[in-house]
């Protein structure tokens, strides 16, 4: 885990992962009431991964989209 954190750029972590983590955390706290810590943890991690994938795709798509339009 430490190797992964050191490999990432600080701005990448701050602007992408913190925002995505907060959104996943709010969704999990609001909607996930399974009565089991383990199930809620896995649902939270799945939500975080899904939102991270979507945000990654958007960050990759938007700059490319702007370059082809100019």
Secondary structure, DSSP 8 states (H G I E B T S, - for coil): -HHHHHHS-HHHIIIIIHHHHHHHHHHHHHH---S-HHHHHHHHHHHHHHHHHHHHHHHHHHHHHHHHH-
